[in-house]
Structures are given as structure tokens and as C-alpha cells.
Amino acid sequence: ALHLSRRAEGSRKIVAFDYRGRGQSVYDPDIGHYNIGVEAGDILAGLAALSIEAAAFIGTSRGGLIIHVLGTMRPAVLKAVVLNDIGPVVEASGLAYIRSYLEQTPKPKTHAEAIGAQCGAHGSDFPALTEADWERMVSALYRETDEGLVPDFDPKLVDTLAGLDLTQPLADLWPQFEALAAIPLLAIRGANSKLLSAETLEQMRKHPCVETITVEGQGHAPFLETGGLPGAIAAFLDRAEQRIGSS
């Protein structure tokens, strides 16, 4: 959000939400509330609290799934959409990879150990990242405690994946995606993504107002502050605003 805010010209306001159980949001005692329907409702409540009637939305991974839900719950709130390495089809094998990693989340004592663990786990998917990129990833993923670094999310979130049969294809969100048909949309995919396939991205190109970007040297999910992505996103939002203004 900070990188995008620096690229924003004029009075564009950027708001970043931590979903419940993550970052600075409180942990929910009922893990059944950790679902995209409830979290979409949280976003709507946040917008109401900020008196925001409509906005452009950028969603990475789960955030993009929440946008799909918002498209059916409250389509008028979406002025433009950026989906970062997520779409209406989530590859079960990719989610299985994420579940396996989360179940074995390392417990590093130092930032250097955390960087080493992240590079070891994800380096083959992200050869384009620099040391500074990995450092930012670790700063975003972990928080410091007296015992060392811990992942900055509710550990019970892992339990929400435990009951999924990831040997079978997951239910798709094509009806929800089609509800976004009138909304300017930018779909970003990491070339090495395990969650969003090239085939799904190709199908998403049937959206009447879509633009797509494939990010080489990155997997799930591309770092939006790297390379030319901040400028590309800002330019897309400018075009979307012009399109809305002329309609």
C-alpha cells in the first residue's frame, strides 16, 4: 500500500485492511468465521466506517477471492479491480503446497534465519527477488516476540485448511467472476504461480474490460512493489477512472 500511495497522483487515498486473524486485526475465537464471506462483510463494514461508497480494489490471493464475493454482495462498491495471482479457479495442488508449508512453518530466532527459511522454501519460484525483497517479505510475515519471530497471523488459520480434500478440484468462482464483467479489471499472474494457472488466466481474458500482466521470475504471489508493477497498477487505475468518468 505504501508503494502504491507513493505512485498515486492528486488526491487518491489508499486504505489497507488486515483481515481478521492477521496483522493488527484481532484473532477470532471462532475459526468458523475465517471465511471469505465473513471477511467480505468485514470489508464492507470498514468501508462504511470510513464513509467510502465505492473504490478501486486490489486483492492478492485471498483478497482477490474476497473481491469475487463482493462482486455478488455489493457490486456497486467496486469501481475497478486488480487481482494479484488469483482468479475464479484455484489450483488444488497449489493450495496443498501452501497447506503443507504452513503446517511446517519454521520458527526462526532472527531475521537472517527467517530470510534463509523463506528463500529455501520459495526461492525456486522467485528467482527475480533481491535480498531487499526477501527482507521486506520477512518483515511483513513475522512479528517479534520474547521467544523470537512468529508468523503474524492466528495459528488456527491453518486448521481451516485441514479438512479440505485437495486431491480433487476445488469449486470454482466463475459465476462470481462474471459478476465483475462491467468493472475494469487488471489480472496479474506470477509466471511460476502454483495457484493461478496460465490456462485460467487465458479464460479470464474473455472478461470484456480486462488487462493482464504476467510477472517473470515470481510465483504466488508477485510482490506488487517490485519492477514496473507500481507504475502499471497506477496507470491502470488512471485509465479506469477515465473510463468511469466518460461513461
C-alpha positions as CSV (number, residue, x, y, z in Angstrom):
1,A,0.0,0.0,0.0
2,L,2.8,2.4,0.8
3,H,4.5,1.8,-2.6
4,L,1.2,2.4,-4.4
5,S,0.5,5.5,-2.4
6,R,3.8,7.0,-3.4
7,R,2.8,6.5,-7.1
8,A,-0.6,8.0,-6.6
9,E,-1.1,11.5,-8.0
10,G,-3.5,14.0,-6.8
11,S,-5.9,13.1,-4.0
12,R,-6.0,9.3,-4.4
13,K,-6.5,7.7,-1.0
14,I,-5.2,4.2,-0.3
15,V,-6.5,2.1,2.6
16,A,-5.1,-1.3,3.6
17,F,-7.2,-3.8,5.6
18,D,-5.8,-6.6,7.8
19,Y,-8.3,-9.4,7.6
20,R,-9.4,-10.9,10.9
21,G,-6.8,-13.1,12.5
22,R,-4.0,-11.4,10.6
23,G,-1.6,-8.5,11.2
24,Q,-3.1,-5.9,13.5
25,S,-6.6,-7.3,13.4
26,V,-7.8,-9.4,16.4
27,Y,-7.9,-13.1,16.4
28,D,-11.4,-14.6,16.2
29,P,-12.2,-17.2,18.9
30,D,-14.5,-19.0,16.4
31,I,-12.3,-20.2,13.5
32,G,-15.5,-20.8,11.5
33,H,-15.5,-17.0,11.0
34,Y,-12.3,-17.3,9.0
35,N,-14.0,-17.5,5.6
36,I,-14.2,-15.2,2.6
37,G,-17.9,-14.4,3.1
38,V,-17.4,-13.1,6.7
39,E,-14.3,-11.3,5.6
40,A,-16.1,-9.6,2.7
41,G,-18.6,-8.4,5.3
42,D,-15.7,-7.0,7.3
43,I,-14.5,-5.1,4.3
44,L,-18.0,-3.6,3.8
45,A,-18.1,-2.6,7.5
46,G,-14.7,-1.0,7.2
47,L,-15.8,1.0,4.1
48,A,-18.9,2.1,5.9
49,A,-16.8,3.3,8.9
50,L,-14.6,5.3,6.6
51,S,-17.6,6.7,4.6
52,I,-16.3,5.1,1.4
53,E,-19.2,4.4,-1.0
54,A,-17.1,2.9,-3.8
55,A,-13.4,2.3,-4.5
56,A,-10.9,0.5,-6.7
57,F,-9.9,-2.7,-5.0
58,I,-6.5,-4.6,-5.1
59,G,-6.7,-8.1,-3.9
60,T,-3.7,-10.5,-3.5
61,S,-4.5,-14.2,-3.2
62,R,-7.3,-14.4,-0.5
63,G,-8.0,-10.7,-1.0
64,G,-8.9,-11.5,-4.6
65,L,-11.3,-14.2,-3.6
66,I,-13.0,-11.7,-1.2
67,I,-13.3,-9.3,-4.2
68,H,-15.2,-12.1,-6.1
69,V,-17.6,-12.3,-3.2
70,L,-18.0,-8.5,-3.0
71,G,-18.9,-8.6,-6.7
72,T,-22.1,-10.6,-5.8
73,M,-22.8,-9.0,-2.4
74,R,-22.3,-5.3,-3.3
75,P,-21.1,-4.8,-7.0
76,A,-21.7,-1.1,-6.8
77,V,-18.8,-0.7,-4.3
78,L,-16.3,-1.9,-7.0
79,K,-15.0,0.9,-9.3
80,A,-12.1,-1.1,-10.6
81,V,-10.4,-4.4,-9.6
82,V,-6.8,-5.6,-9.5
83,L,-6.5,-9.4,-8.9
84,N,-2.9,-10.4,-7.9
85,D,-2.3,-14.0,-8.8
86,I,-5.8,-15.2,-8.1
87,G,-8.8,-15.9,-10.2
88,P,-12.0,-17.9,-10.3
89,V,-10.1,-21.2,-10.3
90,V,-7.7,-22.0,-7.5
91,E,-5.4,-24.9,-8.3
92,A,-5.9,-27.6,-5.6
93,S,-2.2,-28.7,-5.9
94,G,-1.1,-25.1,-5.2
95,L,-3.3,-24.9,-2.1
96,A,-2.0,-28.2,-0.9
97,Y,1.6,-26.8,-1.3
98,I,0.6,-23.8,0.8
99,R,-1.1,-26.0,3.5
100,S,2.0,-28.2,3.7
101,Y,4.2,-25.2,4.1
102,L,2.0,-23.6,6.8
103,E,1.8,-26.9,8.7
104,Q,5.6,-26.9,8.9
105,T,6.1,-23.1,9.4
106,P,9.7,-22.6,10.6
107,K,10.2,-20.7,13.9
108,P,13.3,-18.6,13.2
109,K,15.0,-16.7,16.0
110,T,16.4,-13.9,13.8
111,H,15.5,-12.1,10.7
112,A,18.5,-13.7,9.0
113,E,17.2,-17.2,9.8
114,A,13.7,-16.1,8.6
115,I,15.1,-14.9,5.3
116,G,17.0,-18.1,4.9
117,A,13.9,-20.2,5.6
118,Q,11.8,-18.2,3.1
119,C,14.5,-18.4,0.4
120,G,14.8,-22.1,1.0
121,A,11.1,-22.7,0.7
122,H,10.2,-20.3,-2.1
123,G,13.4,-19.3,-3.8
124,S,12.9,-21.5,-6.9
125,D,9.6,-19.8,-7.5
126,F,11.0,-16.3,-7.0
127,P,14.4,-16.1,-8.7
128,A,13.8,-12.4,-9.6
129,L,13.7,-11.2,-6.0
130,T,16.6,-9.3,-4.5
131,E,17.9,-9.5,-0.9
132,A,15.9,-6.4,-0.1
133,D,12.7,-8.0,-1.4
134,W,13.2,-11.0,0.9
135,E,13.8,-8.7,3.8
136,R,10.5,-6.9,3.2
137,M,8.8,-10.3,2.9
138,V,10.1,-11.4,6.3
139,S,9.1,-8.0,7.9
140,A,5.6,-8.5,6.6
141,L,5.2,-12.2,7.5
142,Y,6.7,-12.2,11.1
143,R,6.4,-10.2,14.3
144,E,8.9,-10.2,17.1
145,T,8.2,-11.8,20.5
146,D,10.3,-12.7,23.5
147,E,10.8,-16.2,22.1
148,G,11.8,-14.9,18.7
149,L,9.9,-14.4,15.5
150,V,6.5,-15.8,14.9
151,P,4.2,-15.7,11.9
152,D,1.9,-12.6,12.1
153,F,-1.4,-14.5,12.0
154,D,-3.6,-16.7,14.1
155,P,-2.1,-20.2,14.1
156,K,-5.6,-21.6,14.0
157,L,-5.9,-20.3,10.4
158,V,-4.0,-23.4,9.4
159,D,-6.8,-25.5,10.8
160,T,-9.3,-24.0,8.3
161,L,-7.4,-25.9,5.6
162,A,-7.2,-29.2,7.4
163,G,-10.5,-30.6,6.2
164,L,-10.1,-29.8,2.5
165,D,-9.8,-32.7,0.1
166,L,-7.1,-31.2,-2.1
167,T,-6.8,-34.3,-4.2
168,Q,-9.9,-33.1,-6.1
169,P,-10.5,-29.9,-8.0
170,L,-11.9,-27.0,-5.8
171,A,-15.3,-25.4,-6.5
172,D,-14.8,-22.5,-9.0
173,L,-16.0,-18.9,-8.8
174,W,-16.8,-18.3,-12.4
175,P,-20.3,-17.0,-11.6
176,Q,-18.8,-14.5,-9.2
177,F,-16.1,-13.6,-11.7
178,E,-18.8,-13.0,-14.4
179,A,-20.5,-10.6,-12.0
180,L,-17.4,-8.4,-12.5
181,A,-18.0,-8.1,-16.2
182,A,-18.8,-4.4,-16.2
183,I,-15.8,-3.4,-14.0
184,P,-12.3,-2.5,-15.3
185,L,-10.1,-5.4,-14.2
186,L,-6.3,-6.0,-14.2
187,A,-5.3,-9.6,-13.7
188,I,-1.6,-10.1,-12.6
189,R,-0.1,-13.6,-12.6
190,G,3.3,-14.8,-11.4
191,A,4.9,-16.9,-14.2
192,N,5.8,-19.5,-11.6
193,S,2.4,-19.5,-9.8
194,K,1.1,-22.7,-8.3
195,L,-2.3,-21.2,-7.5
196,L,-3.3,-19.4,-10.7
197,S,-2.7,-21.4,-13.9
198,A,-1.9,-19.9,-17.3
199,E,-5.0,-21.6,-18.6
200,T,-7.2,-19.9,-16.1
201,L,-5.6,-16.5,-16.9
202,E,-6.3,-17.2,-20.6
203,Q,-10.0,-17.8,-19.8
204,M,-10.1,-14.6,-17.7
205,R,-9.2,-12.7,-20.8
206,K,-12.8,-13.2,-22.0
207,H,-13.7,-10.5,-19.5
208,P,-14.8,-7.5,-21.6
209,C,-12.7,-5.0,-19.6
210,V,-9.7,-7.0,-18.7
211,E,-5.9,-6.2,-18.9
212,T,-3.4,-8.9,-17.9
213,I,0.3,-8.9,-16.8
214,T,2.5,-11.9,-16.3
215,V,5.4,-11.3,-14.0
216,E,8.5,-13.3,-14.9
217,G,10.7,-14.7,-12.1
218,Q,7.9,-14.7,-9.5
219,G,5.4,-17.2,-8.2
220,H,2.5,-16.9,-5.8
221,A,2.1,-14.1,-5.3
222,P,4.1,-11.4,-7.2
223,F,5.4,-8.6,-5.0
224,L,3.4,-5.6,-6.2
225,E,6.2,-3.1,-5.2
226,T,8.7,-4.7,-7.5
227,G,9.8,-3.9,-11.0
228,G,7.3,-1.9,-13.0
229,L,4.2,-3.1,-11.2
230,P,3.5,0.0,-9.1
231,G,3.6,2.1,-12.3
232,A,1.5,-0.4,-14.2
233,I,-1.1,-0.5,-11.5
234,A,-1.3,3.3,-11.2
235,A,-1.6,3.6,-14.9
236,F,-4.4,1.0,-15.0
237,L,-6.3,2.9,-12.2
238,D,-5.9,6.1,-14.1
239,R,-7.4,4.5,-17.2
240,A,-10.2,3.0,-15.2
241,E,-11.0,6.4,-13.7
242,Q,-11.1,8.0,-17.1
243,R,-13.3,5.2,-18.4
244,I,-15.7,5.6,-15.5
245,G,-15.7,9.4,-15.9
246,S,-16.6,9.2,-19.6
247,S,-19.4,6.6,-19.1
